[in-house]
């Protein structure tokens, strides 16, 4: 198994007992092959009594001893009736997960420090419903619960909060159920093979967009308003695209004006890491520079501007649209 598919090593700063437990979990997780789809069978479904289950077992033991000691026939009936219910509940609880198929849908990219959603689709071929199935990230307590209809499917969304940008391995997931009595816990561990693309966190108070550069054969100078809008506006004409309307001017002065696209074509807006000031230096400040570029990409896209992206060794030609924005954000994430 390659190193990129292995579970992360536990921190040596943990309590000794916690460190031993973490090492055992690390060894166990590395024995689970990563896959974006898994079918739960007897080989990967586990069962143990819960705390109420242990209390029920202790109660049955006390009832059995009392019935033997005092020769209580009704005590025998109650003891074996409760024991039979517990055995049936154990079988039903194990069967709730056994035979279920889990499929991971391709995760959408997210921003660092923001909420990311992972969607898992559950498929059941059984002719009876499955109740009380929960999914969560292994080691957390934020469970998402659902029921699966007979020979149907259901979708469950699991929330992640990635803190670093880049292409990251999804954490191990777990599914469990306590249905029907809550006396047993049936669970499984699943390691998805898919990865999550995490964009840099956009800077909260980003400065205005940088000045545009003259395109080939264009003017040699360009002016920019303090708000980041480029010069080259004209009165609104009927039929102008809404994305060319200067909405800020409309809101402030009540005057309908549009961006002069013919003049705008003489200039090119380049978002360059080398032009973000003192953020182009060390690794820590470089991350701040990437966050500023991320905010500029979002602002340029919302304004409907043509923009390009320059990073050391990477250059994306000016363009517009969702595909261009995703390409720029992906380049920032993977830089």
VOROLUM-939344 format. One record per residue (C-alpha): z negated, x, y; residue in one letter. Coordinates in steps of 0.25 Angstrom, whole numbers, plus 5000, padded with zeros to 4 digits. Example, Ala and Ser with C-alpha at 12.3 -4.5 7.8 and 13.67 -1.06 7.14 Angstrom:
2
+------+------+------+------+
|   c3 |   c1 |   c2 | resn |
+------+------+------+------+
| 4969 | 5049 | 4982 |    A |
| 4971 | 5055 | 4996 |    S |
+------+------+------+------+
This chain:
335
+------+------+------+------+
|   c3 |   c1 |   c2 | resn |
+------+------+------+------+
| 5000 | 5000 | 5000 |    X |
| 5004 | 5006 | 5014 |    X |
| 4993 | 5009 | 5024 |    X |
| 4999 | 4998 | 5033 |    X |
| 4996 | 4987 | 5023 |    X |
| 4981 | 4991 | 5021 |    X |
| 4969 | 4984 | 5027 |    X |
| 4962 | 4991 | 5038 |    X |
| 4951 | 5001 | 5035 |    X |
| 4937 | 4996 | 5038 |    X |
| 4930 | 5003 | 5050 |    X |
| 4920 | 5013 | 5045 |    X |
| 4910 | 5008 | 5056 |    X |
| 4906 | 4996 | 5048 |    X |
| 4893 | 4994 | 5042 |    X |
| 4893 | 5001 | 5028 |    X |
| 4892 | 4988 | 5020 |    X |
| 4903 | 4982 | 5029 |    X |
| 4911 | 4995 | 5028 |    X |
| 4911 | 4994 | 5012 |    X |
| 4915 | 4980 | 5013 |    X |
| 4926 | 4983 | 5022 |    X |
| 4931 | 4994 | 5013 |    X |
| 4931 | 4985 | 5001 |    X |
| 4939 | 4974 | 5009 |    X |
| 4948 | 4985 | 5013 |    X |
| 4950 | 4989 | 4999 |    X |
| 4952 | 4975 | 4995 |    X |
| 4962 | 4971 | 5006 |    X |
| 4971 | 4983 | 5002 |    X |
| 4972 | 4977 | 4988 |    X |
| 4978 | 4964 | 4994 |    X |
| 4993 | 4966 | 4996 |    X |
| 4998 | 4961 | 5010 |    X |
| 5008 | 4950 | 5009 |    X |
| 5012 | 4938 | 5019 |    X |
| 5011 | 4928 | 5008 |    X |
| 5001 | 4927 | 4996 |    X |
| 4998 | 4917 | 4986 |    X |
| 4983 | 4915 | 4982 |    X |
| 4980 | 4916 | 4967 |    X |
| 4968 | 4920 | 4959 |    X |
| 4971 | 4934 | 4961 |    X |
| 4969 | 4934 | 4976 |    X |
| 4959 | 4922 | 4978 |    X |
| 4944 | 4925 | 4977 |    X |
| 4932 | 4915 | 4976 |    X |
| 4917 | 4917 | 4978 |    X |
| 4906 | 4907 | 4981 |    X |
| 4902 | 4905 | 4995 |    X |
| 4887 | 4904 | 5000 |    X |
| 4886 | 4889 | 4997 |    X |
| 4893 | 4892 | 4984 |    X |
| 4882 | 4902 | 4980 |    X |
| 4871 | 4892 | 4985 |    X |
| 4877 | 4882 | 4976 |    X |
| 4877 | 4891 | 4964 |    X |
| 4862 | 4894 | 4967 |    X |
| 4859 | 4879 | 4968 |    X |
| 4866 | 4877 | 4955 |    X |
| 4858 | 4888 | 4948 |    X |
| 4845 | 4882 | 4953 |    X |
| 4849 | 4868 | 4949 |    X |
| 4853 | 4873 | 4935 |    X |
| 4840 | 4881 | 4933 |    X |
| 4832 | 4868 | 4938 |    X |
| 4840 | 4859 | 4929 |    X |
| 4837 | 4869 | 4917 |    X |
| 4822 | 4870 | 4921 |    X |
| 4819 | 4855 | 4922 |    X |
| 4830 | 4850 | 4912 |    X |
| 4837 | 4841 | 4923 |    X |
| 4849 | 4835 | 4917 |    X |
| 4853 | 4830 | 4931 |    X |
| 4851 | 4844 | 4936 |    X |
| 4861 | 4849 | 4926 |    X |
| 4871 | 4839 | 4930 |    X |
| 4870 | 4842 | 4945 |    X |
| 4870 | 4857 | 4942 |    X |
| 4883 | 4857 | 4934 |    X |
| 4889 | 4847 | 4943 |    X |
| 4888 | 4856 | 4955 |    X |
| 4892 | 4868 | 4947 |    X |
| 4905 | 4860 | 4943 |    X |
| 4908 | 4857 | 4957 |    X |
| 4906 | 4871 | 4961 |    X |
| 4916 | 4876 | 4950 |    X |
| 4926 | 4865 | 4954 |    X |
| 4925 | 4869 | 4969 |    X |
| 4927 | 4884 | 4965 |    X |
| 4940 | 4880 | 4958 |    X |
| 4945 | 4872 | 4969 |    X |
| 4941 | 4882 | 4979 |    X |
| 4949 | 4893 | 4972 |    X |
| 4961 | 4884 | 4970 |    X |
| 4961 | 4881 | 4985 |    X |
| 4967 | 4895 | 4988 |    X |
| 4973 | 4898 | 4975 |    X |
| 4988 | 4896 | 4975 |    X |
| 4989 | 4896 | 4990 |    X |
| 5000 | 4904 | 4997 |    X |
| 4998 | 4911 | 5010 |    X |
| 5010 | 4914 | 5019 |    X |
| 5008 | 4922 | 5032 |    X |
| 5018 | 4918 | 5043 |    X |
| 5023 | 4929 | 5051 |    X |
| 5013 | 4932 | 5062 |    X |
| 5018 | 4930 | 5077 |    X |
| 5015 | 4942 | 5086 |    X |
| 5003 | 4942 | 5095 |    X |
| 4997 | 4950 | 5106 |    X |
| 4985 | 4959 | 5104 |    X |
| 4972 | 4953 | 5107 |    X |
| 4978 | 4939 | 5106 |    X |
| 4977 | 4929 | 5095 |    X |
| 4987 | 4930 | 5084 |    X |
| 4990 | 4920 | 5073 |    X |
| 4993 | 4922 | 5059 |    X |
| 4999 | 4910 | 5051 |    X |
| 4997 | 4908 | 5036 |    X |
| 5004 | 4897 | 5028 |    X |
| 4997 | 4892 | 5016 |    X |
| 5005 | 4886 | 5005 |    X |
| 5000 | 4878 | 4993 |    X |
| 5007 | 4873 | 4981 |    X |
| 4996 | 4865 | 4976 |    X |
| 4996 | 4850 | 4975 |    X |
| 4982 | 4849 | 4981 |    X |
| 4978 | 4853 | 4995 |    X |
| 4970 | 4865 | 4998 |    X |
| 4958 | 4864 | 5008 |    X |
| 4950 | 4873 | 5017 |    X |
| 4958 | 4886 | 5017 |    X |
| 4955 | 4896 | 5027 |    X |
| 4962 | 4909 | 5032 |    X |
| 4957 | 4920 | 5041 |    X |
| 4958 | 4935 | 5043 |    X |
| 4950 | 4942 | 5033 |    X |
| 4936 | 4945 | 5038 |    X |
| 4936 | 4935 | 5049 |    X |
| 4930 | 4921 | 5050 |    X |
| 4941 | 4914 | 5058 |    X |
| 4946 | 4905 | 5047 |    X |
| 4958 | 4895 | 5048 |    X |
| 4957 | 4884 | 5038 |    X |
| 4968 | 4874 | 5033 |    X |
| 4971 | 4865 | 5021 |    X |
| 4984 | 4866 | 5013 |    X |
| 4991 | 4853 | 5009 |    X |
| 4996 | 4851 | 4994 |    X |
| 5008 | 4859 | 4992 |    X |
| 5008 | 4862 | 5007 |    X |
| 5006 | 4873 | 5017 |    X |
| 4997 | 4876 | 5029 |    X |
| 4997 | 4886 | 5040 |    X |
| 4984 | 4894 | 5044 |    X |
| 4984 | 4902 | 5057 |    X |
| 4975 | 4914 | 5057 |    X |
| 4971 | 4920 | 5071 |    X |
| 4971 | 4935 | 5073 |    X |
| 4968 | 4943 | 5086 |    X |
| 4975 | 4957 | 5085 |    X |
| 4970 | 4967 | 5094 |    X |
| 4981 | 4978 | 5093 |    X |
| 4995 | 4977 | 5096 |    X |
| 5006 | 4981 | 5085 |    X |
| 5010 | 4977 | 5071 |    X |
| 4997 | 4974 | 5064 |    X |
| 4994 | 4970 | 5050 |    X |
| 4988 | 4956 | 5048 |    X |
| 4974 | 4956 | 5043 |    X |
| 4970 | 4951 | 5030 |    X |
| 4968 | 4936 | 5029 |    X |
| 4959 | 4928 | 5020 |    X |
| 4960 | 4913 | 5015 |    X |
| 4948 | 4906 | 5009 |    X |
| 4943 | 4892 | 5006 |    X |
| 4930 | 4886 | 5002 |    X |
| 4935 | 4872 | 4998 |    X |
| 4930 | 4863 | 4992 |    X |
| 4915 | 4866 | 4991 |    X |
| 4913 | 4878 | 4999 |    X |
| 4906 | 4885 | 4988 |    X |
| 4917 | 4895 | 4985 |    X |
| 4925 | 4904 | 4994 |    X |
| 4939 | 4907 | 4989 |    X |
| 4947 | 4917 | 4998 |    X |
| 4959 | 4927 | 4997 |    X |
| 4963 | 4939 | 5006 |    X |
| 4977 | 4941 | 5011 |    X |
| 4984 | 4952 | 5018 |    X |
| 4996 | 4948 | 5025 |    X |
| 5007 | 4958 | 5026 |    X |
| 5013 | 4953 | 5040 |    X |
| 5010 | 4961 | 5052 |    X |
| 5006 | 4955 | 5066 |    X |
| 5013 | 4960 | 5078 |    X |
| 5003 | 4962 | 5090 |    X |
| 5009 | 4963 | 5104 |    X |
| 5000 | 4971 | 5115 |    X |
| 4991 | 4962 | 5123 |    X |
| 4998 | 4959 | 5136 |    X |
| 4990 | 4964 | 5148 |    X |
| 4982 | 4953 | 5155 |    X |
| 4985 | 4957 | 5169 |    X |
| 4998 | 4964 | 5168 |    X |
| 5005 | 4968 | 5181 |    X |
| 5018 | 4963 | 5186 |    X |
| 5031 | 4967 | 5179 |    X |
| 5037 | 4980 | 5182 |    X |
| 5049 | 4982 | 5191 |    X |
| 5062 | 4980 | 5185 |    X |
| 5072 | 4991 | 5183 |    X |
| 5086 | 4991 | 5188 |    X |
| 5096 | 4988 | 5176 |    X |
| 5109 | 4996 | 5175 |    X |
| 5118 | 4994 | 5187 |    X |
| 5107 | 4985 | 5194 |    X |
| 5099 | 4987 | 5206 |    X |
| 5090 | 5000 | 5208 |    X |
| 5078 | 4992 | 5213 |    X |
| 5070 | 4980 | 5209 |    X |
| 5059 | 4973 | 5216 |    X |
| 5048 | 4966 | 5209 |    X |
| 5038 | 4956 | 5214 |    X |
| 5023 | 4958 | 5212 |    X |
| 5023 | 4947 | 5202 |    X |
| 5032 | 4954 | 5193 |    X |
| 5045 | 4945 | 5197 |    X |
| 5058 | 4952 | 5200 |    X |
| 5066 | 4950 | 5213 |    X |
| 5079 | 4942 | 5211 |    X |
| 5076 | 4928 | 5213 |    X |
| 5084 | 4916 | 5219 |    X |
| 5083 | 4901 | 5221 |    X |
| 5082 | 4893 | 5209 |    X |
| 5095 | 4887 | 5204 |    X |
| 5097 | 4875 | 5196 |    X |
| 5099 | 4879 | 5181 |    X |
| 5091 | 4892 | 5182 |    X |
| 5083 | 4895 | 5170 |    X |
| 5069 | 4892 | 5171 |    X |
| 5065 | 4906 | 5167 |    X |
| 5071 | 4912 | 5179 |    X |
| 5063 | 4903 | 5189 |    X |
| 5052 | 4911 | 5196 |    X |
| 5041 | 4902 | 5193 |    X |
| 5031 | 4910 | 5201 |    X |
| 5039 | 4908 | 5214 |    X |
| 5040 | 4893 | 5211 |    X |
| 5025 | 4891 | 5209 |    X |
| 5022 | 4899 | 5221 |    X |
| 5032 | 4895 | 5231 |    X |
| 5039 | 4883 | 5225 |    X |
| 5052 | 4889 | 5226 |    X |
| 5061 | 4889 | 5214 |    X |
| 5068 | 4903 | 5212 |    X |
| 5074 | 4909 | 5200 |    X |
| 5076 | 4924 | 5196 |    X |
| 5089 | 4930 | 5199 |    X |
| 5094 | 4934 | 5185 |    X |
| 5106 | 4941 | 5191 |    X |
| 5097 | 4951 | 5199 |    X |
| 5087 | 4952 | 5188 |    X |
| 5098 | 4957 | 5179 |    X |
| 5099 | 4969 | 5188 |    X |
| 5085 | 4974 | 5184 |    X |
| 5078 | 4976 | 5171 |    X |
| 5063 | 4974 | 5168 |    X |
| 5058 | 4985 | 5159 |    X |
| 5043 | 4984 | 5154 |    X |
| 5040 | 4999 | 5151 |    X |
| 5028 | 5005 | 5146 |    X |
| 5030 | 5017 | 5155 |    X |
| 5029 | 5008 | 5167 |    X |
| 5016 | 5001 | 5164 |    X |
| 5008 | 5012 | 5172 |    X |
| 4996 | 5019 | 5166 |    X |
| 4997 | 5011 | 5153 |    X |
| 5007 | 5021 | 5147 |    X |
| 4998 | 5032 | 5144 |    X |
| 4988 | 5032 | 5132 |    X |
| 4987 | 5023 | 5120 |    X |
| 4977 | 5014 | 5127 |    X |
| 4984 | 5012 | 5140 |    X |
| 4997 | 5011 | 5132 |    X |
| 4992 | 4998 | 5126 |    X |
| 4989 | 4993 | 5140 |    X |
| 5003 | 4996 | 5144 |    X |
| 5009 | 4989 | 5132 |    X |
| 5000 | 4977 | 5136 |    X |
| 5006 | 4977 | 5149 |    X |
| 5020 | 4978 | 5144 |    X |
| 5016 | 4966 | 5135 |    X |
| 5012 | 4958 | 5147 |    X |
| 5025 | 4962 | 5154 |    X |
| 5033 | 4957 | 5143 |    X |
| 5027 | 4944 | 5142 |    X |
| 5028 | 4942 | 5157 |    X |
| 5043 | 4946 | 5158 |    X |
| 5046 | 4937 | 5146 |    X |
| 5039 | 4925 | 5153 |    X |
| 5046 | 4928 | 5166 |    X |
| 5059 | 4928 | 5159 |    X |
| 5063 | 4943 | 5163 |    X |
| 5071 | 4952 | 5156 |    X |
| 5063 | 4964 | 5152 |    X |
| 5063 | 4976 | 5143 |    X |
| 5053 | 4985 | 5137 |    X |
| 5051 | 5000 | 5136 |    X |
| 5041 | 5007 | 5128 |    X |
| 5042 | 5022 | 5124 |    X |
| 5053 | 5022 | 5113 |    X |
| 5055 | 5007 | 5114 |    X |
| 5064 | 5000 | 5124 |    X |
| 5068 | 4985 | 5123 |    X |
| 5079 | 4981 | 5132 |    X |
| 5077 | 4970 | 5143 |    X |
| 5078 | 4956 | 5138 |    X |
| 5071 | 4942 | 5137 |    X |
| 5067 | 4932 | 5128 |    X |
| 5056 | 4930 | 5117 |    X |
| 5063 | 4940 | 5107 |    X |
| 5063 | 4951 | 5118 |    X |
| 5048 | 4948 | 5122 |    X |
| 5044 | 4949 | 5107 |    X |
| 5052 | 4962 | 5106 |    X |
| 5045 | 4968 | 5118 |    X |
| 5031 | 4964 | 5113 |    X |
| 5034 | 4969 | 5099 |    X |
| 5038 | 4983 | 5105 |    X |
| 5025 | 4983 | 5113 |    X |
| 5017 | 4979 | 5100 |    X |
| 5023 | 4990 | 5092 |    X |
| 5024 | 5001 | 5102 |    X |
+------+------+------+------+
